Amino acid sequence: MRIVIDTNVMISAIFFKGKPDIILDAWQDGKLEIVLSVEIFNEYSRVLHRLADKYTTIDTSAILSLLTAGSRFIEPKGIFS
């Protein structure tokens, strides 16, 4: 199964566990594939960097590298394409 993860859900899954963490567990177990566009990835990056400014122990490069290596990047098509 391929999914697109909202930025807030992704951040919650990474840092706060709980229900969104189930998604990352399924991804790690190979039960689903995360699909990203460059725009979504850039949004993840912006939010992670803002969090890293506040919480200096966050390693944004490791998180972003994992997402880059383990996700499928696609070019979104317009609604009317």
Steps between C-alpha positions, in 0.01 A plus 500: 500500500627848413418796721568873523548620855391844615786699653334524843442125506861433398641729770269347762605150397870582519506694826191430704412135430139398559260420216704661216794280598307199365561641151878508546495148644311373193746684273795348682341153471455547124120498523466836330696742284521871568452710189642853490521788262785747519254753641392268783862410578591869513212562741622217724847655486378851592302372798784277619747789482264722700477228764877456499540871572290449811626151597870484422524121538295437186713364215309623197750360250456143629120523485499656154754246372285214623193648330694558179638146490181323603230688312380518142522845346238586242416801291142595580259547215243774496136419561417560138810343344 
